[in-house]
Amino acid sequence: MKNISNDQKIDITMTATLRPDVIIKTLGSIVRNIITKKNDFRLIINIDPVGEKVKPKIILKIAKQYFENIVYNFAKQPSFAKAVKWCWNSSNTSYVFHIEDDWTINRKIDVTKMINILDKYNDLSSLRLYKYKTPKGKAFSTFGCKWRYNKDGFYIADRWQKQFGLNPILIKRQFIDEALPKMKDNVNPEKQFRDTQPYMVPIIKKWKYGLYTSPSEKALVSDIGLSWRNKNRFVKPKGKPFLSWEKK
C-alpha cells in the first residue's frame, strides 16, 4: 500500500463504550490493516459511559497504545446519535473513516485506492467495507437494492433510499458537511439516512453509495460485539429508538 499524500490525511472516528477487550481487538486490527504511516491518521473517539464496570480513562489509555494523535470525549450520558455527531463535528479531514468499537478489519485495506475512487466519482458519498462474503457475479442484491460491480474495483448501489450505513466506512467530507447539520439527537444515526426521514431525503437522494469489495471476496470486516453483548446481557431497547445498549 502506498503512503497517503499530505492532502489525504484521514480522521478515524470511533464511537466507543466501556469494553476493554473488545476495543483492543478493534484497534489492533485497524493498526495492522488500515494504517500505513501513523502521521497520516488521527483517532477521534467518543466514549459513552455504558458497558463494563471500568472508567472511561481505561479505554482512553488503551487507545493511546495504538495512536499518538487522539481527540477524545468522555460523554456524560450514553447516546449513539450524539456520539456520531460529536465525532464528525470534531473531524476536519477530506476523508473520514468511521468505525464502531466492535468491528475488526479482517485483512489489509488499500486506503489510497479507496480515496482515489472517491476522488474520481464526484457523486460517490462513501465506500463501505462489506461484512459478508461477496457473491461471484458482477451484480447482487443486499441492503435492499441491487449493487453492480464497477471497473474501478467496487460495487455501486442502484438506489439511494437506505444504502448508507455506519459499519466500517470511508466517507467523503462533503457528504458529512451536508448531513451533519440535519442530524437529530433522538434518532438512531443510521436510521436517519433513510427515505423515511424527510429532513434527510434532499441530501441522501443526490449521492451514490459504494461497497468496497470484489466478486467472491471474503468478508472484509467482522462484528465482534454480539458475543460480548450476549455474555454481558446487553440488548437494544424495545419500542424506542436505539441510542444506547440497555442491561437485561
Residue frames as qw, qx, qy, qz and C-alpha x, y, z in Angstrom:
[[0.000, 0.887, 0.461, 0.000, 0.00, 0.00, 0.00],
 [0.386, 0.497, -0.022, 0.777, 1.24, 3.48, -0.88],
 [0.220, -0.335, -0.462, 0.791, 1.59, 6.22, 1.69],
 [0.115, 0.836, 0.537, 0.007, -1.21, 8.76, 1.79],
 [0.366, 0.469, 0.061, 0.801, -0.41, 12.19, 0.35],
 [0.147, -0.065, -0.423, 0.892, -0.46, 15.32, 2.52],
 [0.413, -0.031, -0.058, -0.908, -3.92, 16.33, 1.31],
 [0.715, -0.125, -0.585, -0.361, -5.30, 12.86, 2.01],
 [0.002, -0.207, 0.780, -0.590, -4.93, 12.67, 5.78],
 [0.547, -0.352, -0.655, -0.384, -7.67, 10.65, 7.44],
 [0.373, -0.334, 0.513, -0.697, -9.56, 11.07, 10.69],
 [0.403, -0.164, -0.897, -0.071, -10.72, 7.77, 12.13],
 [0.443, -0.341, 0.195, -0.806, -13.93, 8.48, 14.00],
 [0.419, -0.074, -0.902, 0.074, -14.96, 5.88, 16.56],
 [0.605, -0.487, 0.035, -0.629, -17.99, 5.54, 18.80],
 [0.455, 0.176, -0.825, 0.285, -16.92, 3.50, 21.82],
 [0.702, -0.592, -0.116, -0.379, -18.27, 2.11, 25.08],
 [0.332, -0.665, 0.618, -0.257, -16.70, 0.58, 28.18],
 [0.984, 0.013, 0.170, -0.059, -15.44, -2.80, 26.99],
 [0.202, -0.776, 0.535, 0.266, -11.64, -3.01, 27.04],
 [0.572, -0.120, 0.773, 0.247, -11.14, -6.45, 25.48],
 [0.569, 0.656, 0.494, 0.045, -13.36, -5.57, 22.53],
 [0.225, 0.964, -0.082, -0.113, -11.70, -2.27, 21.67],
 [0.420, -0.584, 0.629, 0.296, -8.23, -3.84, 21.95],
 [0.612, 0.194, 0.720, 0.265, -9.16, -6.22, 19.13],
 [0.410, 0.846, 0.340, 0.026, -10.69, -3.46, 17.04],
 [0.029, -0.943, 0.268, 0.194, -7.81, -1.00, 17.41],
 [0.536, -0.384, 0.686, 0.308, -5.27, -3.76, 16.79],
 [0.612, 0.412, 0.633, 0.233, -6.97, -4.69, 13.53],
 [0.267, 0.955, 0.115, -0.056, -7.04, -1.05, 12.41],
 [0.229, -0.815, 0.467, 0.254, -3.34, -0.57, 13.05],
 [0.579, -0.153, 0.747, 0.288, -2.46, -3.82, 11.28],
 [0.463, 0.387, 0.740, 0.297, -4.70, -3.45, 8.27],
 [0.211, 0.916, 0.333, 0.075, -5.50, 0.24, 7.70],
 [0.238, -0.920, 0.183, 0.252, -2.58, 2.30, 8.99],
 [0.802, 0.459, -0.064, 0.376, 0.36, 2.79, 6.65],
 [0.380, 0.296, -0.318, 0.817, 2.00, 5.78, 8.36],
 [0.287, -0.553, -0.656, 0.426, 0.88, 6.85, 11.82],
 [0.098, -0.338, -0.052, 0.935, 1.20, 10.53, 10.95],
 [0.172, -0.135, -0.603, -0.767, -1.44, 10.11, 8.26],
 [0.481, -0.479, -0.684, -0.267, -4.15, 9.11, 10.75],
 [0.135, -0.273, 0.473, -0.826, -5.80, 10.67, 13.78],
 [0.285, -0.370, -0.884, 0.023, -8.20, 8.88, 16.13],
 [0.313, -0.271, 0.111, -0.903, -11.31, 10.79, 17.19],
 [0.397, -0.199, -0.895, 0.039, -13.09, 8.76, 19.83],
 [0.485, -0.429, 0.096, -0.756, -16.25, 9.32, 21.83],
 [0.297, 0.012, -0.919, 0.257, -16.52, 7.08, 24.90],
 [0.567, -0.458, -0.228, -0.646, -20.03, 6.52, 26.23],
 [0.199, -0.362, 0.744, -0.525, -20.45, 5.54, 29.91],
 [0.883, -0.003, 0.135, -0.449, -22.12, 2.17, 29.31],
 [0.723, 0.373, -0.582, 0.013, -20.74, -1.35, 29.36],
 [0.758, -0.147, -0.538, 0.338, -18.37, -2.92, 31.87],
 [0.469, -0.870, -0.135, 0.071, -17.51, -1.53, 35.29],
 [0.654, -0.064, 0.067, 0.751, -14.41, 0.36, 34.20],
 [0.022, -0.786, -0.115, 0.607, -13.71, 4.06, 33.98],
 [0.614, 0.782, 0.104, -0.023, -13.62, 5.82, 30.58],
 [0.023, -0.864, 0.491, 0.104, -9.96, 6.72, 31.14],
 [0.656, -0.214, 0.713, 0.125, -9.14, 3.00, 30.85],
 [0.694, 0.572, 0.423, 0.106, -10.49, 3.00, 27.29],
 [0.239, 0.957, -0.164, -0.005, -8.51, 6.15, 26.52],
 [0.415, -0.655, 0.619, 0.124, -5.35, 4.57, 27.94],
 [0.739, 0.134, 0.637, 0.171, -5.84, 1.60, 25.61],
 [0.540, 0.812, 0.216, 0.057, -6.38, 3.90, 22.63],
 [0.028, -0.932, 0.351, 0.082, -3.13, 5.72, 23.38],
 [0.647, -0.330, 0.653, 0.215, -1.27, 2.43, 23.00],
 [0.632, 0.378, 0.607, 0.298, -2.27, 2.39, 19.33],
 [0.315, 0.798, 0.268, 0.439, -2.49, 6.07, 18.32],
 [0.449, -0.124, -0.216, 0.858, -0.29, 9.07, 19.09],
 [0.131, -0.078, -0.113, -0.982, -2.73, 11.68, 17.79],
 [0.180, -0.460, -0.869, 0.017, -6.06, 11.40, 19.63],
 [0.282, -0.252, 0.063, -0.923, -9.05, 13.66, 20.19],
 [0.296, -0.256, -0.916, 0.093, -11.44, 12.25, 22.78],
 [0.414, -0.390, 0.017, -0.822, -14.67, 12.91, 24.60],
 [0.098, -0.139, -0.919, 0.357, -15.96, 11.35, 27.82],
 [0.350, -0.428, -0.446, -0.704, -19.72, 11.60, 27.32],
 [0.282, -0.214, 0.565, -0.745, -21.81, 12.28, 30.42],
 [0.731, 0.176, 0.480, -0.452, -24.71, 10.18, 29.14],
 [0.399, -0.038, 0.817, 0.415, -24.67, 7.39, 26.53],
 [0.541, 0.666, 0.235, -0.456, -26.14, 8.37, 23.17],
 [0.684, 0.150, 0.556, 0.447, -25.29, 6.75, 19.84],
 [0.354, 0.828, 0.331, 0.282, -26.59, 9.74, 17.89],
 [0.185, -0.973, 0.136, 0.032, -24.73, 12.35, 19.94],
 [0.690, -0.420, 0.463, 0.366, -21.57, 10.22, 19.77],
 [0.628, 0.389, 0.480, 0.474, -21.59, 10.13, 15.97],
 [0.148, 0.943, 0.189, 0.232, -22.35, 13.85, 15.76],
 [0.421, -0.855, 0.242, 0.183, -19.55, 14.74, 18.18],
 [0.716, -0.170, 0.499, 0.457, -17.03, 12.61, 16.28],
 [0.512, 0.562, 0.446, 0.472, -17.93, 14.06, 12.91],
 [0.047, -0.988, -0.097, -0.111, -18.02, 17.61, 14.26],
 [0.538, -0.736, 0.322, 0.254, -14.52, 17.07, 15.64],
 [0.722, 0.059, 0.492, 0.483, -13.06, 15.88, 12.33],
 [0.199, 0.836, -0.060, -0.508, -11.76, 18.12, 9.57],
 [0.310, -0.302, 0.747, 0.505, -10.09, 15.87, 7.01],
 [0.446, 0.282, -0.424, -0.736, -11.30, 15.39, 3.44],
 [0.690, -0.034, -0.683, -0.238, -11.97, 11.71, 4.18],
 [0.474, -0.429, 0.528, -0.560, -13.32, 10.19, 7.37],
 [0.500, 0.034, -0.861, -0.082, -13.04, 6.52, 8.21],
 [0.563, -0.381, 0.256, -0.688, -15.91, 5.75, 10.58],
 [0.576, 0.017, -0.817, 0.026, -15.98, 2.63, 12.73],
 [0.688, -0.606, 0.022, -0.399, -17.71, 1.45, 15.88],
 [0.204, -0.663, 0.690, -0.206, -15.61, -0.10, 18.64],
 [0.707, -0.111, 0.677, -0.172, -16.80, -3.67, 17.98],
 [0.821, 0.563, 0.023, -0.093, -15.77, -4.17, 14.35],
 [0.569, -0.486, 0.507, 0.428, -12.49, -5.73, 13.25],
 [0.503, 0.698, -0.356, -0.366, -10.77, -5.26, 9.90],
 [0.962, -0.067, 0.262, -0.031, -10.01, -8.77, 8.64],
 [0.779, 0.070, 0.271, 0.561, -7.12, -8.05, 6.27],
 [0.290, -0.347, 0.126, 0.883, -5.11, -5.22, 4.74],
 [0.343, 0.813, 0.469, -0.050, -7.12, -2.49, 3.01],
 [0.457, 0.145, 0.224, 0.848, -5.62, -0.18, 0.38],
 [0.013, -0.766, -0.424, 0.483, -6.99, 3.12, 1.69],
 [0.077, -0.458, 0.350, 0.813, -5.19, 5.10, -1.03],
 [0.008, 0.174, 0.832, 0.526, -7.13, 3.16, -3.66],
 [0.057, -0.670, -0.724, 0.153, -10.38, 3.91, -1.83],
 [0.087, -0.693, -0.094, 0.709, -9.53, 7.61, -1.74],
 [0.071, -0.223, 0.595, 0.769, -8.74, 7.60, -5.45],
 [0.001, -0.437, -0.857, -0.273, -12.15, 6.08, -6.16],
 [0.085, -0.774, -0.504, 0.374, -13.93, 8.73, -4.10],
 [0.126, -0.564, 0.200, 0.791, -11.95, 11.42, -5.88],
 [0.089, 0.000, 0.753, 0.652, -12.81, 10.05, -9.32],
 [0.166, -0.540, -0.762, -0.317, -16.55, 9.79, -8.70],
 [0.020, -0.291, 0.182, -0.939, -17.81, 13.19, -7.61],
 [0.625, -0.327, -0.095, -0.702, -21.25, 11.96, -6.58],
 [0.763, -0.112, -0.628, 0.104, -19.99, 8.92, -4.64],
 [0.439, -0.796, 0.096, -0.405, -20.53, 9.62, -0.95],
 [0.526, -0.559, 0.601, -0.223, -18.74, 6.70, 0.61],
 [0.642, 0.264, -0.710, -0.119, -17.30, 3.21, 0.39],
 [0.761, -0.450, 0.297, -0.361, -18.43, 0.65, 2.95],
 [0.084, 0.389, -0.918, -0.002, -16.31, -2.37, 3.81],
 [0.746, -0.106, -0.398, -0.523, -18.58, -5.34, 3.13],
 [0.435, -0.429, 0.655, -0.444, -19.37, -7.57, 6.10],
 [0.888, 0.102, 0.398, -0.206, -20.38, -10.68, 4.15],
 [0.491, -0.123, 0.698, 0.507, -18.76, -12.90, 1.54],
 [0.367, 0.521, -0.172, -0.751, -19.36, -11.30, -1.84],
 [0.838, 0.318, 0.426, -0.119, -21.15, -13.45, -4.47],
 [0.620, -0.042, 0.528, 0.579, -19.36, -14.40, -7.67],
 [0.394, 0.688, 0.514, 0.328, -21.40, -12.28, -10.05],
 [0.292, 0.202, 0.052, 0.934, -20.92, -8.72, -11.19],
 [0.377, -0.383, -0.039, -0.843, -24.26, -7.81, -9.61],
 [0.385, -0.271, -0.860, 0.197, -26.01, -8.94, -6.43],
 [0.366, -0.693, -0.248, -0.570, -28.69, -7.79, -4.01],
 [0.530, -0.293, -0.586, 0.538, -28.10, -6.71, -0.42],
 [0.122, -0.331, -0.300, 0.886, -29.20, -3.86, 1.87],
 [0.356, 0.641, 0.505, -0.455, -32.47, -3.54, -0.03],
 [0.476, 0.782, -0.117, -0.386, -31.18, -2.99, -3.54],
 [0.908, 0.310, 0.095, 0.266, -29.05, -4.24, -6.44],
 [0.294, -0.809, 0.356, 0.365, -25.32, -3.49, -6.42],
 [0.826, 0.554, 0.039, 0.098, -23.31, -3.57, -9.66],
 [0.733, -0.358, 0.195, 0.544, -19.55, -4.08, -9.98],
 [0.250, 0.951, -0.083, -0.162, -17.57, -1.19, -11.38],
 [0.807, 0.465, -0.192, 0.310, -14.39, -1.43, -13.46],
 [0.108, 0.722, -0.430, 0.531, -12.53, 0.55, -10.78],
 [0.437, 0.094, -0.827, 0.340, -12.99, -2.20, -8.22],
 [0.174, 0.102, 0.636, -0.745, -16.13, -1.51, -6.19],
 [0.011, 0.514, 0.832, 0.210, -19.89, -2.07, -6.28],
 [0.106, -0.021, 0.068, -0.992, -22.31, 0.80, -6.62],
 [0.253, 0.398, 0.788, -0.397, -25.94, 0.81, -5.45],
 [0.048, 0.349, 0.611, 0.709, -28.78, 1.39, -7.89],
 [0.332, -0.788, -0.456, -0.247, -30.87, 3.03, -5.14],
 [0.194, 0.455, -0.361, 0.791, -30.31, 5.73, -2.52],
 [0.562, -0.594, -0.242, -0.522, -33.20, 5.15, -0.10],
 [0.738, -0.628, 0.199, -0.148, -31.35, 3.18, 2.62],
 [0.887, 0.329, -0.193, 0.259, -27.87, 2.39, 1.35],
 [0.172, 0.671, -0.464, 0.551, -25.75, 4.43, 3.77],
 [0.839, -0.467, -0.278, -0.015, -24.61, 2.63, 6.93],
 [0.192, -0.877, 0.379, -0.225, -22.11, 3.01, 9.76],
 [0.918, -0.215, 0.236, 0.234, -20.38, -0.33, 9.78],
 [0.481, -0.472, 0.295, 0.678, -16.76, 0.44, 8.75],
 [0.465, 0.764, 0.408, 0.184, -16.94, 3.04, 6.00],
 [0.392, -0.177, 0.134, 0.893, -14.79, 5.70, 4.32],
 [0.161, 0.831, 0.522, -0.104, -16.87, 8.86, 3.88],
 [0.383, 0.462, 0.168, 0.782, -16.33, 11.95, 1.77],
 [0.188, -0.230, -0.387, 0.873, -16.12, 15.19, 3.79],
 [0.246, -0.086, -0.264, -0.929, -18.71, 16.97, 1.65],
 [0.541, -0.354, -0.697, -0.311, -21.33, 14.34, 2.47],
 [0.461, -0.385, -0.613, 0.512, -20.68, 14.72, 6.20],
 [0.095, -0.128, -0.116, 0.980, -20.79, 18.51, 5.99],
 [0.380, -0.196, -0.426, -0.798, -24.17, 18.38, 4.28],
 [0.617, -0.356, -0.683, -0.163, -25.72, 15.74, 6.55],
 [0.416, -0.111, -0.617, 0.659, -24.38, 16.80, 9.94],
 [0.153, -0.065, 0.193, -0.967, -26.47, 19.98, 10.41],
 [0.637, -0.161, -0.372, -0.656, -29.62, 17.94, 9.76],
 [0.543, -0.050, -0.826, 0.143, -28.88, 15.11, 12.18],
 [0.561, -0.619, -0.055, -0.547, -31.01, 14.76, 15.30],
 [0.069, -0.469, 0.762, -0.441, -30.07, 13.71, 18.83],
 [0.610, -0.062, 0.584, -0.532, -33.08, 11.48, 19.43],
 [0.888, 0.368, -0.020, -0.275, -32.93, 9.18, 16.37],
 [0.832, -0.170, 0.421, 0.320, -30.59, 6.25, 15.71],
 [0.005, -0.685, 0.365, 0.630, -27.97, 7.84, 13.40],
 [0.203, -0.045, 0.868, 0.452, -28.10, 5.02, 10.87],
 [0.207, 0.593, 0.778, -0.020, -31.88, 5.26, 10.64],
 [0.076, 0.767, 0.105, -0.628, -31.60, 8.96, 9.88],
 [0.045, 0.442, -0.616, -0.651, -30.07, 8.18, 6.47],
 [0.265, 0.300, 0.912, 0.087, -33.31, 6.72, 5.13],
 [0.092, -0.301, -0.477, -0.821, -36.08, 7.88, 2.81],
 [0.399, -0.637, -0.659, -0.023, -38.41, 7.62, 5.81],
 [0.370, -0.603, -0.228, 0.669, -36.75, 10.75, 7.25],
 [0.387, 0.843, 0.324, 0.184, -38.00, 13.71, 5.16],
 [0.178, -0.954, 0.162, 0.180, -35.41, 16.10, 6.60],
 [0.483, -0.487, 0.618, 0.383, -32.57, 13.96, 5.21],
 [0.725, 0.446, 0.517, 0.088, -34.05, 12.99, 1.83],
 [0.394, 0.916, -0.058, -0.056, -32.81, 16.07, -0.13],
 [0.170, -0.760, 0.620, 0.095, -29.26, 15.17, 0.89],
 [0.575, -0.209, 0.787, 0.072, -29.16, 11.39, 0.54],
 [0.729, 0.517, 0.441, -0.082, -31.01, 11.21, -2.77],
 [0.413, 0.882, -0.200, -0.106, -28.38, 13.22, -4.66],
 [0.160, -0.653, 0.740, 0.031, -25.49, 10.93, -3.65],
 [0.854, 0.169, -0.463, -0.164, -24.42, 7.44, -4.70],
 [0.645, -0.570, 0.454, -0.228, -23.23, 4.69, -2.36],
 [0.614, 0.485, -0.620, -0.062, -20.46, 2.14, -2.80],
 [0.902, -0.383, 0.200, -0.030, -19.34, -1.19, -1.37],
 [0.165, 0.746, -0.642, -0.064, -15.59, -1.74, -1.39],
 [0.698, -0.159, 0.697, -0.043, -15.33, -5.40, -2.31],
 [0.335, 0.422, -0.644, -0.544, -14.94, -7.59, -5.39],
 [0.866, 0.017, -0.275, -0.417, -16.62, -10.76, -6.70],
 [0.890, -0.063, -0.441, 0.094, -16.07, -13.82, -4.46],
 [0.219, 0.490, -0.518, 0.666, -14.15, -11.81, -1.86],
 [0.498, -0.396, -0.718, 0.281, -14.46, -12.90, 1.77],
 [0.279, -0.909, -0.307, -0.049, -15.87, -10.54, 4.40],
 [0.409, 0.573, -0.245, 0.666, -13.59, -7.54, 4.92],
 [0.179, -0.422, 0.453, -0.765, -14.91, -6.77, 8.41],
 [0.491, -0.285, -0.823, 0.019, -16.44, -8.70, 11.30],
 [0.456, -0.638, 0.022, -0.620, -18.86, -7.69, 14.04],
 [0.488, 0.084, -0.781, 0.381, -17.31, -8.90, 17.30],
 [0.240, -0.289, 0.341, -0.862, -19.84, -7.21, 19.57],
 [0.740, -0.231, -0.366, -0.515, -22.58, -9.84, 19.60],
 [0.736, -0.122, -0.621, 0.239, -20.79, -12.32, 21.87],
 [0.205, 0.096, -0.460, 0.859, -19.90, -9.54, 24.29],
 [0.448, -0.229, -0.031, -0.864, -23.50, -8.32, 24.36],
 [0.804, -0.207, -0.485, -0.274, -24.82, -11.82, 24.99],
 [0.621, -0.027, -0.609, 0.493, -22.25, -12.53, 27.70],
 [0.140, -0.033, -0.394, 0.908, -22.90, -9.23, 29.49],
 [0.043, 0.604, 0.786, -0.124, -26.67, -9.28, 28.85],
 [0.069, 0.463, -0.013, -0.883, -26.95, -6.04, 26.89],
 [0.368, 0.492, 0.756, 0.226, -29.78, -5.57, 24.39],
 [0.014, 0.253, 0.280, 0.926, -31.27, -2.92, 22.15],
 [0.271, 0.204, 0.528, -0.778, -34.18, -1.13, 23.82],
 [0.127, 0.410, 0.863, 0.268, -37.64, -2.21, 22.71],
 [0.029, 0.808, 0.589, 0.008, -40.24, 0.23, 21.48],
 [0.067, -0.958, 0.020, 0.279, -37.96, 3.24, 21.17],
 [0.564, 0.763, -0.303, 0.090, -35.03, 4.45, 19.03],
 [0.898, -0.172, -0.117, 0.388, -31.71, 2.69, 19.59],
 [0.101, 0.916, -0.217, 0.321, -29.47, 5.29, 21.22],
 [0.104, -0.591, 0.733, -0.320, -27.72, 3.09, 23.80],
 [0.547, -0.032, -0.836, -0.011, -27.42, -0.52, 24.91],
 [0.570, -0.503, 0.205, -0.617, -29.52, -1.49, 27.91],
 [0.025, -0.246, 0.936, -0.251, -28.93, -4.19, 30.51],
 [0.514, -0.272, -0.728, -0.365, -31.47, -7.01, 30.55]]
